[in-house]
Amino acid sequence: MTFEKEWAELRAAAAERRSMRLNSAPAEGDGGGSGAPDLVVNRDDLGAIGNDACRLRTKLSKDGDHARPATFDAAIALTNGNFASGSAVLKVHDFWQTHLKTLLDSCAHISNHLD
């Protein structure tokens, strides 16, 4: 079998699978864009994970912010004292804020989807 023939057969098979998949999409109102959830699972263990994520986010939003004012004040003091490390401490402050926000958003996302 030549490459061109084999390639044509593979393309035809893929097009047929794609056509079958598109033809089997749910009708409008069957979860296909109606705004209703597509999948609902009622399991207490998943709800417990969602609750844990919510508690973690609450605790992290309070306790994860303790370092922010101290590192910012230290960065300003070092910069005002003409220390080169002031900009490095400010970078640590900024990285901490970015990563803390990402972690808080992730906890909220998990909590919202598993409650």
Distance bins in CASP14 RR format, pairs under 12 A and 6 or more apart:
PFRMAT RR
TARGET T0000
AUTHOR 0000-0000-0000
RMODE 2
METHOD distances of the structure
MODEL  1
1 7 0 0 0 0 1 0 0 0 0 0 0
1 8 0 0 0 0 0 1 0 0 0 0 0
1 9 0 0 0 0 1 0 0 0 0 0 0
1 10 0 0 0 0 0 1 0 0 0 0 0
2 8 0 0 0 0 1 0 0 0 0 0 0
2 9 0 0 0 0 0 1 0 0 0 0 0
3 9 0 0 0 0 0 1 0 0 0 0 0
3 10 0 0 0 0 0 1 0 0 0 0 0
4 10 0 0 0 0 0 1 0 0 0 0 0
4 11 0 0 0 0 0 1 0 0 0 0 0
5 11 0 0 0 0 0 1 0 0 0 0 0
5 12 0 0 0 0 0 1 0 0 0 0 0
6 12 0 0 0 0 0 1 0 0 0 0 0
6 13 0 0 0 0 0 1 0 0 0 0 0
7 13 0 0 0 0 0 1 0 0 0 0 0
7 14 0 0 0 0 0 1 0 0 0 0 0
8 14 0 0 0 0 0 1 0 0 0 0 0
8 15 0 0 0 0 0 1 0 0 0 0 0
9 15 0 0 0 0 0 1 0 0 0 0 0
9 16 0 0 0 0 0 1 0 0 0 0 0
10 16 0 0 0 0 0 1 0 0 0 0 0
10 17 0 0 0 0 0 1 0 0 0 0 0
11 17 0 0 0 0 0 1 0 0 0 0 0
11 18 0 0 0 0 0 1 0 0 0 0 0
12 18 0 0 0 0 0 1 0 0 0 0 0
12 19 0 0 0 0 0 1 0 0 0 0 0
13 19 0 0 0 0 0 1 0 0 0 0 0
13 20 0 0 0 0 0 1 0 0 0 0 0
14 20 0 0 0 0 0 1 0 0 0 0 0
14 21 0 0 0 0 0 1 0 0 0 0 0
15 21 0 0 0 0 0 1 0 0 0 0 0
15 22 0 0 0 0 0 1 0 0 0 0 0
16 22 0 0 0 0 0 1 0 0 0 0 0
16 23 0 0 0 0 0 1 0 0 0 0 0
17 23 0 0 0 0 0 1 0 0 0 0 0
17 24 0 0 0 0 0 1 0 0 0 0 0
18 24 0 0 0 0 0 1 0 0 0 0 0
18 25 0 0 0 0 0 1 0 0 0 0 0
19 25 0 0 0 0 0 1 0 0 0 0 0
24 30 0 0 0 0 0 1 0 0 0 0 0
25 31 0 0 0 0 0 1 0 0 0 0 0
25 32 1 0 0 1 0 0 0 0 0 0 0
25 33 0 0 0 0 0 1 0 0 0 0 0
25 38 0 0 0 0 0 1 0 0 0 0 0
26 32 1 0 1 0 0 0 0 0 0 0 0
26 33 0 0 0 0 1 0 0 0 0 0 0
26 34 0 0 0 0 1 0 0 0 0 0 0
26 36 0 0 0 0 0 1 0 0 0 0 0
26 38 0 0 0 0 1 0 0 0 0 0 0
26 39 0 0 0 0 0 1 0 0 0 0 0
27 33 0 0 0 0 0 1 0 0 0 0 0
27 34 0 0 0 0 1 0 0 0 0 0 0
28 34 1 0 0 1 0 0 0 0 0 0 0
28 35 0 0 0 0 0 1 0 0 0 0 0
28 36 0 0 0 0 0 1 0 0 0 0 0
29 35 0 0 0 0 1 0 0 0 0 0 0
29 36 1 0 0 1 0 0 0 0 0 0 0
29 38 0 0 0 0 0 1 0 0 0 0 0
30 36 0 0 0 0 1 0 0 0 0 0 0
30 38 0 0 0 0 1 0 0 0 0 0 0
31 37 0 0 0 0 1 0 0 0 0 0 0
31 38 1 0 1 0 0 0 0 0 0 0 0
31 39 0 0 0 0 1 0 0 0 0 0 0
31 40 0 0 0 0 0 1 0 0 0 0 0
32 38 1 0 0 1 0 0 0 0 0 0 0
32 39 0 0 0 0 0 1 0 0 0 0 0
37 112 0 0 0 0 0 1 0 0 0 0 0
37 113 0 0 0 0 0 1 0 0 0 0 0
39 46 0 0 0 0 0 1 0 0 0 0 0
39 113 0 0 0 0 0 1 0 0 0 0 0
40 46 0 0 0 0 0 1 0 0 0 0 0
40 113 0 0 0 0 0 1 0 0 0 0 0
40 114 0 0 0 0 0 1 0 0 0 0 0
41 47 0 0 0 0 1 0 0 0 0 0 0
41 49 0 0 0 0 0 1 0 0 0 0 0
41 113 0 0 0 0 0 1 0 0 0 0 0
41 114 0 0 0 0 1 0 0 0 0 0 0
41 115 0 0 0 0 0 1 0 0 0 0 0
42 114 0 0 0 0 0 1 0 0 0 0 0
42 115 0 0 0 0 0 1 0 0 0 0 0
43 49 0 0 0 0 1 0 0 0 0 0 0
43 50 0 0 0 0 0 1 0 0 0 0 0
43 114 0 0 0 0 1 0 0 0 0 0 0
43 115 0 0 0 0 0 1 0 0 0 0 0
44 50 0 0 0 0 0 1 0 0 0 0 0
44 51 0 0 0 0 0 1 0 0 0 0 0
44 114 0 0 0 0 0 1 0 0 0 0 0
44 115 0 0 0 0 0 1 0 0 0 0 0
45 51 0 0 0 0 0 1 0 0 0 0 0
45 52 0 0 0 0 0 1 0 0 0 0 0
45 114 0 0 0 0 1 0 0 0 0 0 0
46 52 0 0 0 0 0 1 0 0 0 0 0
46 53 0 0 0 0 0 1 0 0 0 0 0
46 110 0 0 0 0 0 1 0 0 0 0 0
46 111 0 0 0 0 0 1 0 0 0 0 0
46 113 0 0 0 0 1 0 0 0 0 0 0
46 114 1 0 1 0 0 0 0 0 0 0 0
46 115 0 0 0 0 1 0 0 0 0 0 0
47 53 0 0 0 0 1 0 0 0 0 0 0
47 54 0 0 0 0 1 0 0 0 0 0 0
47 110 0 0 0 0 0 1 0 0 0 0 0
47 111 0 0 0 0 1 0 0 0 0 0 0
47 112 0 0 0 0 0 1 0 0 0 0 0
47 113 0 0 0 0 1 0 0 0 0 0 0
47 114 1 0 1 0 0 0 0 0 0 0 0
47 115 1 0 1 0 0 0 0 0 0 0 0
48 54 0 0 0 0 0 1 0 0 0 0 0
48 55 0 0 0 0 0 1 0 0 0 0 0
48 110 0 0 0 0 0 1 0 0 0 0 0
48 111 0 0 0 0 0 1 0 0 0 0 0
48 114 0 0 0 0 1 0 0 0 0 0 0
48 115 0 0 0 0 1 0 0 0 0 0 0
49 55 0 0 0 0 0 1 0 0 0 0 0
49 56 0 0 0 0 0 1 0 0 0 0 0
49 107 0 0 0 0 0 1 0 0 0 0 0
49 110 1 0 0 1 0 0 0 0 0 0 0
49 111 0 0 0 0 1 0 0 0 0 0 0
49 113 0 0 0 0 1 0 0 0 0 0 0
49 114 1 0 1 0 0 0 0 0 0 0 0
49 115 0 0 0 0 1 0 0 0 0 0 0
50 56 0 0 0 0 1 0 0 0 0 0 0
50 57 0 0 0 0 1 0 0 0 0 0 0
50 107 0 0 0 0 1 0 0 0 0 0 0
50 108 0 0 0 0 0 1 0 0 0 0 0
50 109 0 0 0 0 0 1 0 0 0 0 0
50 110 1 0 0 1 0 0 0 0 0 0 0
50 111 1 0 1 0 0 0 0 0 0 0 0
50 112 0 0 0 0 1 0 0 0 0 0 0
50 113 1 0 0 1 0 0 0 0 0 0 0
50 114 1 1 0 0 0 0 0 0 0 0 0
50 115 1 0 1 0 0 0 0 0 0 0 0
51 57 0 0 0 0 0 1 0 0 0 0 0
51 58 0 0 0 0 0 1 0 0 0 0 0
51 107 0 0 0 0 0 1 0 0 0 0 0
51 110 0 0 0 0 0 1 0 0 0 0 0
51 111 1 0 0 1 0 0 0 0 0 0 0
51 112 0 0 0 0 0 1 0 0 0 0 0
51 114 0 0 0 0 1 0 0 0 0 0 0
51 115 1 0 0 1 0 0 0 0 0 0 0
52 58 0 0 0 0 0 1 0 0 0 0 0
52 59 0 0 0 0 0 1 0 0 0 0 0
52 60 0 0 0 0 0 1 0 0 0 0 0
52 107 0 0 0 0 1 0 0 0 0 0 0
52 110 0 0 0 0 1 0 0 0 0 0 0
52 111 0 0 0 0 1 0 0 0 0 0 0
52 114 0 0 0 0 1 0 0 0 0 0 0
52 115 0 0 0 0 0 1 0 0 0 0 0
53 59 0 0 0 0 0 1 0 0 0 0 0
53 60 0 0 0 0 0 1 0 0 0 0 0
53 103 0 0 0 0 0 1 0 0 0 0 0
53 104 0 0 0 0 0 1 0 0 0 0 0
53 105 0 0 0 0 0 1 0 0 0 0 0
53 106 0 0 0 0 1 0 0 0 0 0 0
53 107 1 0 1 0 0 0 0 0 0 0 0
53 108 1 0 0 1 0 0 0 0 0 0 0
53 109 0 0 0 0 1 0 0 0 0 0 0
53 110 1 0 1 0 0 0 0 0 0 0 0
53 111 1 0 1 0 0 0 0 0 0 0 0
53 112 0 0 0 0 1 0 0 0 0 0 0
53 113 0 0 0 0 1 0 0 0 0 0 0
53 114 1 0 0 1 0 0 0 0 0 0 0
53 115 0 0 0 0 1 0 0 0 0 0 0
54 60 0 0 0 0 0 1 0 0 0 0 0
54 61 0 0 0 0 0 1 0 0 0 0 0
54 104 0 0 0 0 0 1 0 0 0 0 0
54 107 1 0 0 1 0 0 0 0 0 0 0
54 108 1 0 0 1 0 0 0 0 0 0 0
54 109 0 0 0 0 0 1 0 0 0 0 0
54 110 0 0 0 0 1 0 0 0 0 0 0
54 111 1 0 1 0 0 0 0 0 0 0 0
54 112 0 0 0 0 1 0 0 0 0 0 0
54 113 0 0 0 0 0 1 0 0 0 0 0
54 114 0 0 0 0 1 0 0 0 0 0 0
54 115 1 0 0 1 0 0 0 0 0 0 0
55 61 0 0 0 0 0 1 0 0 0 0 0
55 62 0 0 0 0 0 1 0 0 0 0 0
55 63 0 0 0 0 0 1 0 0 0 0 0
55 107 0 0 0 0 1 0 0 0 0 0 0
55 108 0 0 0 0 0 1 0 0 0 0 0
55 110 0 0 0 0 0 1 0 0 0 0 0
55 111 0 0 0 0 1 0 0 0 0 0 0
55 115 0 0 0 0 0 1 0 0 0 0 0
56 62 0 0 0 0 0 1 0 0 0 0 0
56 63 0 0 0 0 0 1 0 0 0 0 0
56 64 0 0 0 0 0 1 0 0 0 0 0
56 103 0 0 0 0 1 0 0 0 0 0 0
56 104 0 0 0 0 1 0 0 0 0 0 0
56 106 0 0 0 0 1 0 0 0 0 0 0
56 107 1 0 1 0 0 0 0 0 0 0 0
56 108 0 0 0 0 1 0 0 0 0 0 0
56 110 0 0 0 0 1 0 0 0 0 0 0
56 111 0 0 0 0 1 0 0 0 0 0 0
57 63 0 0 0 0 0 1 0 0 0 0 0
57 64 0 0 0 0 0 1 0 0 0 0 0
57 100 0 0 0 0 0 1 0 0 0 0 0
57 101 0 0 0 0 0 1 0 0 0 0 0
57 102 0 0 0 0 0 1 0 0 0 0 0
57 103 0 0 0 0 1 0 0 0 0 0 0
57 104 1 0 1 0 0 0 0 0 0 0 0
57 105 0 0 0 0 1 0 0 0 0 0 0
57 106 0 0 0 0 1 0 0 0 0 0 0
57 107 1 1 0 0 0 0 0 0 0 0 0
57 108 1 0 1 0 0 0 0 0 0 0 0
57 109 0 0 0 0 1 0 0 0 0 0 0
57 110 0 0 0 0 1 0 0 0 0 0 0
57 111 1 0 0 1 0 0 0 0 0 0 0
57 112 0 0 0 0 0 1 0 0 0 0 0
57 115 0 0 0 0 0 1 0 0 0 0 0
58 64 0 0 0 0 0 1 0 0 0 0 0
58 104 0 0 0 0 1 0 0 0 0 0 0
58 107 0 0 0 0 1 0 0 0 0 0 0
58 108 0 0 0 0 0 1 0 0 0 0 0
58 111 0 0 0 0 1 0 0 0 0 0 0
59 65 0 0 0 0 0 1 0 0 0 0 0
59 66 0 0 0 0 0 1 0 0 0 0 0
59 103 0 0 0 0 0 1 0 0 0 0 0
59 104 0 0 0 0 0 1 0 0 0 0 0
59 107 0 0 0 0 1 0 0 0 0 0 0
60 66 0 0 0 0 0 1 0 0 0 0 0
60 99 0 0 0 0 0 1 0 0 0 0 0
60 100 1 0 0 1 0 0 0 0 0 0 0
60 101 0 0 0 0 0 1 0 0 0 0 0
60 102 0 0 0 0 0 1 0 0 0 0 0
60 103 1 0 0 1 0 0 0 0 0 0 0
60 104 1 0 0 1 0 0 0 0 0 0 0
60 105 0 0 0 0 0 1 0 0 0 0 0
60 106 0 0 0 0 0 1 0 0 0 0 0
60 107 1 0 0 1 0 0 0 0 0 0 0
60 108 0 0 0 0 0 1 0 0 0 0 0
60 111 0 0 0 0 0 1 0 0 0 0 0
61 68 0 0 0 0 0 1 0 0 0 0 0
61 100 0 0 0 0 1 0 0 0 0 0 0
61 101 0 0 0 0 1 0 0 0 0 0 0
61 103 0 0 0 0 1 0 0 0 0 0 0
61 104 1 0 1 0 0 0 0 0 0 0 0
61 105 0 0 0 0 0 1 0 0 0 0 0
61 107 0 0 0 0 1 0 0 0 0 0 0
61 108 0 0 0 0 1 0 0 0 0 0 0
62 68 0 0 0 0 0 1 0 0 0 0 0
62 100 0 0 0 0 0 1 0 0 0 0 0
62 104 0 0 0 0 0 1 0 0 0 0 0
63 100 0 0 0 0 0 1 0 0 0 0 0
63 103 0 0 0 0 0 1 0 0 0 0 0
63 104 0 0 0 0 0 1 0 0 0 0 0
64 70 0 0 0 0 0 1 0 0 0 0 0
64 71 0 0 0 0 0 1 0 0 0 0 0
64 96 0 0 0 0 1 0 0 0 0 0 0
64 97 0 0 0 0 0 1 0 0 0 0 0
64 99 0 0 0 0 0 1 0 0 0 0 0
64 100 1 0 1 0 0 0 0 0 0 0 0
64 101 0 0 0 0 0 1 0 0 0 0 0
64 103 0 0 0 0 1 0 0 0 0 0 0
64 104 0 0 0 0 1 0 0 0 0 0 0
64 107 0 0 0 0 0 1 0 0 0 0 0
65 71 0 0 0 0 0 1 0 0 0 0 0
65 72 0 0 0 0 0 1 0 0 0 0 0
65 93 0 0 0 0 0 1 0 0 0 0 0
65 96 0 0 0 0 1 0 0 0 0 0 0
65 97 0 0 0 0 1 0 0 0 0 0 0
65 100 1 0 0 1 0 0 0 0 0 0 0
65 101 0 0 0 0 0 1 0 0 0 0 0
65 103 0 0 0 0 0 1 0 0 0 0 0
65 104 0 0 0 0 1 0 0 0 0 0 0
66 96 0 0 0 0 0 1 0 0 0 0 0
66 100 0 0 0 0 0 1 0 0 0 0 0
67 73 0 0 0 0 0 1 0 0 0 0 0
67 74 0 0 0 0 1 0 0 0 0 0 0
67 75 0 0 0 0 0 1 0 0 0 0 0
67 89 0 0 0 0 0 1 0 0 0 0 0
67 92 0 0 0 0 1 0 0 0 0 0 0
67 93 0 0 0 0 1 0 0 0 0 0 0
67 95 0 0 0 0 0 1 0 0 0 0 0
67 96 1 0 0 1 0 0 0 0 0 0 0
67 97 0 0 0 0 1 0 0 0 0 0 0
67 99 0 0 0 0 0 1 0 0 0 0 0
67 100 0 0 0 0 1 0 0 0 0 0 0
68 74 0 0 0 0 0 1 0 0 0 0 0
68 75 0 0 0 0 0 1 0 0 0 0 0
68 89 0 0 0 0 0 1 0 0 0 0 0
68 90 0 0 0 0 0 1 0 0 0 0 0
68 92 0 0 0 0 0 1 0 0 0 0 0
68 93 1 0 0 1 0 0 0 0 0 0 0
68 94 0 0 0 0 0 1 0 0 0 0 0
68 95 0 0 0 0 0 1 0 0 0 0 0
68 96 1 0 0 1 0 0 0 0 0 0 0
68 97 1 0 0 1 0 0 0 0 0 0 0
68 98 0 0 0 0 0 1 0 0 0 0 0
68 99 0 0 0 0 0 1 0 0 0 0 0
68 100 0 0 0 0 1 0 0 0 0 0 0
68 101 0 0 0 0 0 1 0 0 0 0 0
69 75 0 0 0 0 0 1 0 0 0 0 0
69 76 0 0 0 0 0 1 0 0 0 0 0
69 93 0 0 0 0 1 0 0 0 0 0 0
69 96 0 0 0 0 0 1 0 0 0 0 0
69 97 0 0 0 0 0 1 0 0 0 0 0
70 76 0 0 0 0 0 1 0 0 0 0 0
70 77 0 0 0 0 0 1 0 0 0 0 0
70 89 0 0 0 0 1 0 0 0 0 0 0
70 92 0 0 0 0 0 1 0 0 0 0 0
70 93 0 0 0 0 1 0 0 0 0 0 0
70 96 0 0 0 0 0 1 0 0 0 0 0
71 77 0 0 0 0 0 1 0 0 0 0 0
71 78 0 0 0 0 0 1 0 0 0 0 0
71 85 0 0 0 0 0 1 0 0 0 0 0
71 86 0 0 0 0 1 0 0 0 0 0 0
71 88 0 0 0 0 0 1 0 0 0 0 0
71 89 1 0 1 0 0 0 0 0 0 0 0
71 90 1 0 0 1 0 0 0 0 0 0 0
71 91 0 0 0 0 1 0 0 0 0 0 0
71 92 1 0 1 0 0 0 0 0 0 0 0
71 93 1 0 1 0 0 0 0 0 0 0 0
71 94 0 0 0 0 1 0 0 0 0 0 0
71 95 0 0 0 0 1 0 0 0 0 0 0
71 96 1 0 0 1 0 0 0 0 0 0 0
71 97 0 0 0 0 1 0 0 0 0 0 0
71 100 0 0 0 0 0 1 0 0 0 0 0
72 78 0 0 0 0 0 1 0 0 0 0 0
72 79 0 0 0 0 0 1 0 0 0 0 0
72 86 0 0 0 0 0 1 0 0 0 0 0
72 89 0 0 0 0 1 0 0 0 0 0 0
72 90 1 0 0 1 0 0 0 0 0 0 0
72 91 0 0 0 0 0 1 0 0 0 0 0
72 92 0 0 0 0 0 1 0 0 0 0 0
72 93 1 0 1 0 0 0 0 0 0 0 0
72 94 0 0 0 0 1 0 0 0 0 0 0
72 96 0 0 0 0 1 0 0 0 0 0 0
72 97 0 0 0 0 1 0 0 0 0 0 0
73 79 0 0 0 0 0 1 0 0 0 0 0
73 80 0 0 0 0 0 1 0 0 0 0 0
73 86 0 0 0 0 0 1 0 0 0 0 0
73 89 0 0 0 0 1 0 0 0 0 0 0
73 90 0 0 0 0 0 1 0 0 0 0 0
73 93 0 0 0 0 1 0 0 0 0 0 0
74 80 0 0 0 0 0 1 0 0 0 0 0
74 81 0 0 0 0 0 1 0 0 0 0 0
74 83 0 0 0 0 1 0 0 0 0 0 0
74 85 0 0 0 0 1 0 0 0 0 0 0
74 86 1 0 0 1 0 0 0 0 0 0 0
74 87 0 0 0 0 0 1 0 0 0 0 0
74 88 0 0 0 0 0 1 0 0 0 0 0
74 89 1 0 1 0 0 0 0 0 0 0 0
74 90 0 0 0 0 1 0 0 0 0 0 0
74 92 0 0 0 0 1 0 0 0 0 0 0
74 93 0 0 0 0 1 0 0 0 0 0 0
75 81 0 0 0 0 0 1 0 0 0 0 0
75 83 0 0 0 0 1 0 0 0 0 0 0
75 84 0 0 0 0 0 1 0 0 0 0 0
75 85 0 0 0 0 1 0 0 0 0 0 0
75 86 1 0 1 0 0 0 0 0 0 0 0
75 87 1 0 0 1 0 0 0 0 0 0 0
75 88 0 0 0 0 1 0 0 0 0 0 0
75 89 1 0 1 0 0 0 0 0 0 0 0
75 90 1 1 0 0 0 0 0 0 0 0 0
75 91 0 0 0 0 1 0 0 0 0 0 0
75 92 1 0 0 1 0 0 0 0 0 0 0
75 93 1 0 1 0 0 0 0 0 0 0 0
75 94 0 0 0 0 1 0 0 0 0 0 0
75 96 0 0 0 0 0 1 0 0 0 0 0
76 83 0 0 0 0 0 1 0 0 0 0 0
76 86 0 0 0 0 1 0 0 0 0 0 0
76 87 0 0 0 0 0 1 0 0 0 0 0
76 89 0 0 0 0 1 0 0 0 0 0 0
76 90 0 0 0 0 1 0 0 0 0 0 0
76 93 0 0 0 0 1 0 0 0 0 0 0
77 83 0 0 0 0 1 0 0 0 0 0 0
77 85 0 0 0 0 0 1 0 0 0 0 0
77 86 0 0 0 0 1 0 0 0 0 0 0
77 89 0 0 0 0 1 0 0 0 0 0 0
77 90 0 0 0 0 0 1 0 0 0 0 0
78 84 0 0 0 0 1 0 0 0 0 0 0
78 85 1 0 1 0 0 0 0 0 0 0 0
78 86 1 1 0 0 0 0 0 0 0 0 0
78 87 0 0 0 0 1 0 0 0 0 0 0
78 88 0 0 0 0 1 0 0 0 0 0 0
78 89 1 0 1 0 0 0 0 0 0 0 0
78 90 0 0 0 0 1 0 0 0 0 0 0
78 91 0 0 0 0 0 1 0 0 0 0 0
78 92 0 0 0 0 0 1 0 0 0 0 0
78 93 0 0 0 0 0 1 0 0 0 0 0
79 85 0 0 0 0 1 0 0 0 0 0 0
79 86 1 0 1 0 0 0 0 0 0 0 0
79 87 1 0 0 1 0 0 0 0 0 0 0
79 88 0 0 0 0 0 1 0 0 0 0 0
79 89 0 0 0 0 1 0 0 0 0 0 0
79 90 1 0 0 1 0 0 0 0 0 0 0
79 91 0 0 0 0 0 1 0 0 0 0 0
79 93 0 0 0 0 0 1 0 0 0 0 0
80 86 0 0 0 0 1 0 0 0 0 0 0
80 87 0 0 0 0 0 1 0 0 0 0 0
80 90 0 0 0 0 0 1 0 0 0 0 0
83 89 0 0 0 0 1 0 0 0 0 0 0
83 90 0 0 0 0 0 1 0 0 0 0 0
84 90 0 0 0 0 0 1 0 0 0 0 0
84 91 0 0 0 0 0 1 0 0 0 0 0
85 91 0 0 0 0 0 1 0 0 0 0 0
85 92 0 0 0 0 1 0 0 0 0 0 0
86 92 0 0 0 0 1 0 0 0 0 0 0
86 93 0 0 0 0 1 0 0 0 0 0 0
87 93 0 0 0 0 0 1 0 0 0 0 0
87 94 0 0 0 0 0 1 0 0 0 0 0
88 94 0 0 0 0 0 1 0 0 0 0 0
88 95 0 0 0 0 0 1 0 0 0 0 0
89 95 0 0 0 0 0 1 0 0 0 0 0
89 96 0 0 0 0 0 1 0 0 0 0 0
90 96 0 0 0 0 0 1 0 0 0 0 0
90 97 0 0 0 0 0 1 0 0 0 0 0
91 97 0 0 0 0 0 1 0 0 0 0 0
91 98 0 0 0 0 0 1 0 0 0 0 0
92 98 0 0 0 0 0 1 0 0 0 0 0
92 99 0 0 0 0 0 1 0 0 0 0 0
93 99 0 0 0 0 0 1 0 0 0 0 0
93 100 0 0 0 0 0 1 0 0 0 0 0
94 100 0 0 0 0 0 1 0 0 0 0 0
94 101 0 0 0 0 0 1 0 0 0 0 0
95 101 0 0 0 0 0 1 0 0 0 0 0
95 102 0 0 0 0 0 1 0 0 0 0 0
96 102 0 0 0 0 0 1 0 0 0 0 0
96 103 0 0 0 0 0 1 0 0 0 0 0
97 103 0 0 0 0 0 1 0 0 0 0 0
97 104 0 0 0 0 0 1 0 0 0 0 0
98 104 0 0 0 0 0 1 0 0 0 0 0
98 105 0 0 0 0 0 1 0 0 0 0 0
99 105 0 0 0 0 0 1 0 0 0 0 0
99 106 0 0 0 0 0 1 0 0 0 0 0
100 106 0 0 0 0 0 1 0 0 0 0 0
100 107 0 0 0 0 0 1 0 0 0 0 0
101 107 0 0 0 0 0 1 0 0 0 0 0
101 108 0 0 0 0 0 1 0 0 0 0 0
102 108 0 0 0 0 0 1 0 0 0 0 0
102 109 0 0 0 0 0 1 0 0 0 0 0
103 109 0 0 0 0 0 1 0 0 0 0 0
103 110 0 0 0 0 0 1 0 0 0 0 0
104 110 0 0 0 0 0 1 0 0 0 0 0
104 111 0 0 0 0 0 1 0 0 0 0 0
105 111 0 0 0 0 0 1 0 0 0 0 0
105 112 0 0 0 0 0 1 0 0 0 0 0
106 112 0 0 0 0 0 1 0 0 0 0 0
106 113 0 0 0 0 0 1 0 0 0 0 0
107 113 0 0 0 0 0 1 0 0 0 0 0
107 114 0 0 0 0 0 1 0 0 0 0 0
107 115 0 0 0 0 0 1 0 0 0 0 0
108 114 0 0 0 0 0 1 0 0 0 0 0
108 115 0 0 0 0 0 1 0 0 0 0 0
109 115 0 0 0 0 0 1 0 0 0 0 0
END
